[in-house]
């Protein structure tokens, strides 16, 4: 409720400022603007555009401060950018509830709005309760997992949809956008193949997360099982004794090579699961590995060369460790 109230106040402020389309667009120069809510969208757009449109298409990433997408709240500047842009791209999940109110204030009547979860509806997976030994709560209605970008297959599909949306605002450079998209999708597919090869050569096919678990799409792509302390978007940070005991038991039973966590979280739960398992008689020390959820990418990370592909390359190495993939000779 607090987030919605904040958005309403900000929308009112935007209206009072009297912002017009000229704030981000000069009709004489034909300038265009694209606004993205999260880093994966932003990086996909950059790869699709290449160098072709950099002189007259401005691309803005709203969540560039490193704030987790579930905690993001738009500023007046953000709302103005959304109102005046030519293409607005967002995920469309639980964390984007604020978007509904933000879209009501439109200065550029020709703006194209792209909801990626709607565009990829056939690929969506229902949210799951954490596989942690607790009885799942009965849901009143179906909700879909919003972390669609953590699937290379979804990324390929999303890039095709985004390409078409960019062409809709810049038909002149259609051929370049098509070529760039094909080149980028080839890279995504090559990495996807490497993921499958890693899973095929793994000594186990189960991950154990002492953390939240936003990787439902990734494990579904490759037939990987999982246990996790919390579900994907959970705000919980303290695991119950029952959850600790259950995950510790699974670690010992499956003799898993590693306990996993996600970027930005502490080691506390993962280390406790590992250490207690060793006290209980586990005769080896599982690794602690981190997976990048791409939910809180800072501008400094981008300046240092971070890309969607580099993050998914990092996750592949984490996956290899967690599944006990033999090192290449």
C-alpha positions as CSV (number, residue, x, y, z in Angstrom):
1,X,0.0,0.0,0.0
2,X,2.8,2.4,0.8
3,X,4.4,1.9,-2.6
4,X,1.1,2.6,-4.4
5,X,0.5,5.7,-2.3
6,X,4.0,6.9,-3.2
7,X,3.5,6.3,-6.9
8,X,0.2,8.3,-6.8
9,X,1.9,11.3,-5.1
10,X,4.7,11.2,-7.7
11,X,2.2,11.1,-10.6
12,X,0.6,14.1,-9.1
13,X,3.9,15.9,-8.9
14,X,4.7,15.0,-12.6
15,X,1.3,16.5,-13.7
16,X,2.0,19.7,-11.6
17,X,5.4,20.1,-13.2
18,X,3.7,20.4,-16.6
19,X,6.2,18.1,-18.3
20,X,5.8,17.8,-22.1
21,X,7.1,15.5,-24.8
22,X,10.0,17.9,-25.5
23,X,11.5,16.9,-22.2
24,X,13.0,13.8,-23.8
25,X,12.3,14.2,-27.5
26,X,13.2,16.8,-30.1
27,X,10.8,16.3,-33.0
28,X,13.1,18.2,-35.4
29,X,15.9,15.7,-34.7
30,X,13.7,12.7,-34.6
31,X,15.1,11.7,-31.2
32,X,13.5,8.7,-29.6
33,X,13.7,7.2,-26.1
34,X,13.4,3.8,-24.6
35,X,12.8,3.2,-20.9
36,X,13.6,-0.2,-19.3
37,X,12.8,-1.2,-15.7
38,X,15.5,-3.8,-15.0
39,X,19.0,-4.6,-16.3
40,X,18.3,-7.7,-18.4
41,X,15.9,-5.7,-20.6
42,X,18.3,-2.8,-20.8
43,X,21.2,-5.0,-21.9
44,X,19.1,-6.8,-24.4
45,X,18.0,-3.5,-25.9
46,X,21.6,-2.4,-26.2
47,X,22.6,-5.6,-28.0
48,X,19.7,-5.3,-30.4
49,X,20.4,-1.7,-31.2
50,X,24.1,-2.0,-31.5
51,X,25.8,1.2,-32.6
52,X,23.1,2.0,-35.2
53,X,20.8,4.1,-33.1
54,X,23.0,5.4,-30.3
55,X,23.0,9.0,-31.7
56,X,19.2,9.5,-31.6
57,X,17.7,6.8,-29.4
58,X,18.3,7.3,-25.7
59,X,18.0,4.2,-23.5
60,X,17.3,4.6,-19.8
61,X,17.5,2.0,-17.1
62,X,15.3,3.0,-14.1
63,X,16.8,0.6,-11.5
64,X,20.4,1.4,-12.0
65,X,21.2,2.2,-8.3
66,X,21.5,-1.4,-7.3
67,X,18.2,-1.5,-5.4
68,X,16.5,-4.9,-5.5
69,X,13.6,-4.8,-8.1
70,X,11.2,-5.9,-5.4
71,X,12.0,-2.7,-3.4
72,X,12.2,-0.2,-6.3
73,X,10.1,2.9,-6.1
74,X,9.9,5.3,-9.1
75,X,11.1,8.9,-8.7
76,X,9.4,11.9,-10.3
77,X,12.2,11.8,-12.9
78,X,11.4,8.1,-13.6
79,X,7.7,8.8,-14.0
80,X,8.4,11.7,-16.4
81,X,10.7,9.4,-18.5
82,X,7.9,6.7,-18.7
83,X,5.3,9.3,-19.6
84,X,7.3,10.8,-22.5
85,X,9.2,7.8,-23.9
86,X,8.5,6.1,-27.2
87,X,8.9,2.5,-25.8
88,X,8.5,1.4,-22.3
89,X,9.6,-2.1,-21.4
90,X,8.8,-3.8,-18.1
91,X,8.6,-7.4,-16.7
92,X,4.9,-7.3,-15.6
93,X,5.2,-9.3,-12.4
94,X,4.5,-8.8,-8.7
95,X,7.3,-6.3,-8.3
96,X,5.9,-4.1,-11.1
97,X,2.5,-3.4,-9.5
98,X,3.5,0.3,-9.4
99,X,3.6,0.4,-13.2
100,X,-0.2,0.3,-13.5
101,X,-0.5,3.8,-11.9
102,X,2.6,5.1,-13.7
103,X,1.1,4.3,-17.1
104,X,-1.9,6.4,-16.5
105,X,0.0,9.6,-17.0
106,X,0.8,9.8,-20.7
107,X,2.4,12.7,-22.5
108,X,3.6,10.8,-25.6
109,X,0.3,9.4,-27.0
110,X,2.3,7.2,-29.4
111,X,4.2,5.4,-26.7
112,X,4.5,1.6,-27.1
113,X,4.3,-0.4,-23.8
114,X,5.8,-3.9,-23.7
115,X,4.9,-6.2,-20.9
116,X,7.3,-9.1,-21.2
117,X,5.3,-11.6,-19.1
118,X,2.3,-11.0,-21.4
119,X,4.5,-11.4,-24.5
120,X,6.0,-14.6,-23.1
121,X,2.8,-15.9,-21.6
122,X,3.1,-19.4,-23.1
123,X,6.5,-19.8,-21.4
124,X,5.4,-18.7,-17.9
125,X,5.7,-21.1,-14.9
126,X,3.5,-21.0,-11.8
127,X,5.1,-19.8,-8.6
128,X,6.1,-22.6,-6.3
129,X,6.3,-22.8,-2.6
130,X,9.9,-23.4,-1.4
131,X,10.9,-27.1,-1.4
132,X,11.9,-26.9,2.3
133,X,9.9,-29.6,4.0
134,X,7.1,-27.3,5.1
135,X,3.5,-27.8,4.1
136,X,2.7,-25.4,1.1
137,X,0.1,-22.8,1.6
138,X,-3.0,-23.1,-0.5
139,X,-3.1,-20.3,-3.1
140,X,-6.4,-18.7,-3.9
141,X,-5.4,-17.9,-7.5
142,X,-2.6,-18.8,-9.9
143,X,0.5,-16.5,-9.8
144,X,3.3,-16.8,-12.2
145,X,7.0,-16.5,-11.4
146,X,8.3,-13.2,-12.6
147,X,12.0,-14.1,-12.9
148,X,11.7,-14.9,-16.6
149,X,15.1,-13.4,-17.5
150,X,16.9,-16.3,-15.6
151,X,16.3,-18.6,-18.6
152,X,18.4,-18.3,-21.7
153,X,15.5,-19.7,-23.7
154,X,13.2,-17.0,-22.4
155,X,15.9,-14.4,-23.2
156,X,15.9,-15.4,-26.8
157,X,12.2,-15.1,-27.1
158,X,12.2,-11.8,-25.3
159,X,14.8,-10.4,-27.6
160,X,12.6,-11.2,-30.6
161,X,9.7,-9.4,-29.1
162,X,11.8,-6.4,-28.1
163,X,13.4,-6.2,-31.6
164,X,9.9,-5.9,-33.1
165,X,9.0,-3.1,-30.6
166,X,12.2,-1.2,-31.5
167,X,11.5,-1.6,-35.2
168,X,8.0,-0.1,-34.5
169,X,9.6,3.1,-33.4
170,X,12.5,3.1,-35.9
171,X,11.6,1.3,-39.1
172,X,14.5,2.9,-40.9
173,X,17.0,0.6,-39.2
174,X,15.0,-2.6,-39.4
175,X,17.7,-4.6,-41.2
176,X,20.4,-3.7,-38.6
177,X,18.1,-4.6,-35.7
178,X,17.2,-8.0,-37.3
179,X,20.9,-8.8,-37.9
180,X,22.0,-7.7,-34.4
181,X,19.2,-9.7,-32.8
182,X,20.1,-12.8,-34.8
183,X,23.8,-12.5,-33.8
184,X,22.8,-12.0,-30.1
185,X,20.4,-14.9,-30.1
186,X,23.1,-17.1,-31.5
187,X,25.3,-16.2,-28.5
188,X,22.4,-17.0,-26.1
189,X,21.8,-20.3,-27.8
190,X,25.5,-21.2,-27.6
191,X,25.5,-20.5,-23.9
192,X,22.3,-22.5,-23.5
193,X,24.0,-25.5,-25.1
194,X,26.9,-25.2,-22.7
195,X,24.5,-25.3,-19.8
196,X,22.9,-28.5,-21.1
197,X,26.3,-30.0,-21.6
198,X,27.3,-29.2,-18.0
199,X,24.1,-30.7,-16.6
200,X,24.5,-33.8,-18.8
201,X,28.0,-34.4,-17.4
202,X,27.1,-33.6,-13.7
203,X,27.5,-36.0,-10.9
204,X,24.1,-34.9,-9.4
205,X,21.1,-33.0,-10.7
206,X,19.9,-31.3,-7.5
207,X,20.6,-27.8,-6.1
208,X,20.2,-26.8,-2.5
209,X,19.8,-23.1,-1.7
210,X,20.1,-21.8,1.8
211,X,18.4,-18.7,0.5
212,X,15.5,-17.4,-1.7
213,X,15.1,-19.2,-5.0
214,X,14.4,-17.1,-8.1
215,X,15.9,-19.7,-10.5
216,X,12.7,-21.7,-11.3
217,X,13.0,-21.0,-15.0
218,X,16.7,-22.0,-15.1
219,X,16.2,-25.4,-13.4
220,X,13.1,-26.1,-15.5
221,X,15.1,-25.6,-18.7
222,X,17.6,-28.4,-17.8
223,X,15.6,-30.8,-15.6
224,X,17.3,-29.9,-12.4
225,X,15.7,-30.6,-9.0
226,X,16.1,-28.2,-6.0
227,X,15.6,-27.5,-2.3
228,X,15.4,-24.0,-1.0
229,X,14.9,-22.2,2.3
230,X,12.5,-19.7,0.8
231,X,10.5,-19.2,-2.4
232,X,11.6,-16.9,-5.2
233,X,10.2,-13.5,-4.0
234,X,10.0,-14.2,-0.3
235,X,10.8,-11.4,2.1
236,X,11.8,-13.9,4.8
237,X,15.4,-14.0,6.0
238,X,15.2,-16.2,9.0
239,X,14.7,-20.0,8.5
240,X,12.8,-22.0,11.0
241,X,14.4,-25.0,12.8
242,X,12.3,-27.3,10.7
243,X,13.6,-25.8,7.5
244,X,17.2,-25.9,8.7
245,X,16.8,-29.5,9.7
246,X,15.2,-30.5,6.5
247,X,17.8,-28.8,4.3
248,X,20.6,-30.2,6.4
249,X,19.2,-33.7,6.0
250,X,18.9,-33.3,2.2
251,X,22.5,-32.1,2.0
252,X,23.6,-35.3,3.8
253,X,21.2,-37.7,2.0
254,X,22.1,-36.5,-1.5
255,X,25.8,-35.7,-0.6
256,X,25.5,-32.5,-2.6
257,X,28.8,-30.8,-3.6
258,X,27.6,-27.3,-2.6
259,X,25.2,-25.2,-0.7
260,X,24.0,-22.2,-2.8
261,X,23.0,-18.6,-2.1
262,X,22.1,-15.6,-4.3
263,X,23.9,-12.4,-4.8
264,X,23.5,-9.7,-2.2
265,X,22.5,-12.1,0.6
266,X,24.6,-13.1,3.6
267,X,26.3,-16.4,4.1
268,X,24.5,-17.1,7.4
269,X,22.0,-19.7,6.4
270,X,24.1,-21.5,3.8
271,X,27.0,-21.7,6.1
272,X,24.8,-22.9,9.0
273,X,23.4,-25.7,6.9
274,X,26.9,-26.8,5.8
275,X,28.5,-26.5,9.2
276,X,25.7,-28.4,11.0
277,X,25.7,-31.1,8.4
278,X,29.4,-31.6,9.1
279,X,28.8,-31.7,12.9
280,X,26.2,-34.3,12.2
281,X,28.8,-36.5,10.5
282,X,29.1,-35.3,6.9
283,X,32.6,-36.4,6.0
284,X,33.4,-33.6,3.5
285,X,33.1,-29.8,3.3
286,X,30.5,-28.7,0.6
287,X,31.4,-25.5,-1.2
288,X,29.4,-22.3,-0.8
289,X,28.5,-20.9,-4.2
290,X,26.7,-17.7,-5.3
291,X,24.3,-17.4,-8.2
292,X,23.6,-14.0,-9.7
293,X,19.9,-13.2,-9.9
294,X,20.4,-10.0,-11.9
295,X,17.8,-8.3,-9.6
296,X,20.1,-5.5,-8.3
297,X,22.7,-4.4,-10.9
298,X,24.5,-1.1,-10.2
299,X,25.6,1.4,-12.8
300,X,29.2,0.8,-11.6
301,X,28.7,-2.9,-12.5
302,X,27.7,-1.9,-16.0
303,X,30.6,0.5,-16.3
304,X,32.9,-2.3,-15.3
305,X,31.6,-4.4,-18.2
306,X,28.9,-6.5,-16.6
307,X,26.4,-7.8,-19.2
308,X,23.5,-10.3,-19.2
309,X,25.7,-12.8,-20.9
310,X,28.6,-12.4,-18.4
311,X,26.2,-12.8,-15.5
312,X,24.8,-16.0,-17.0
313,X,28.4,-17.2,-17.7
314,X,29.1,-16.7,-14.0
315,X,26.0,-18.7,-13.1
316,X,27.1,-21.5,-15.4
317,X,30.4,-21.8,-13.4
318,X,28.4,-21.7,-10.2
319,X,26.1,-24.4,-11.6
320,X,29.1,-26.6,-12.5
321,X,30.4,-26.4,-8.9
322,X,27.0,-27.0,-7.4
323,X,26.3,-30.1,-9.5
324,X,29.8,-31.5,-9.3
325,X,30.6,-31.2,-13.0
326,X,34.2,-32.6,-13.6
327,X,36.8,-30.0,-14.5
328,X,37.9,-30.1,-18.1
329,X,41.4,-31.4,-18.6
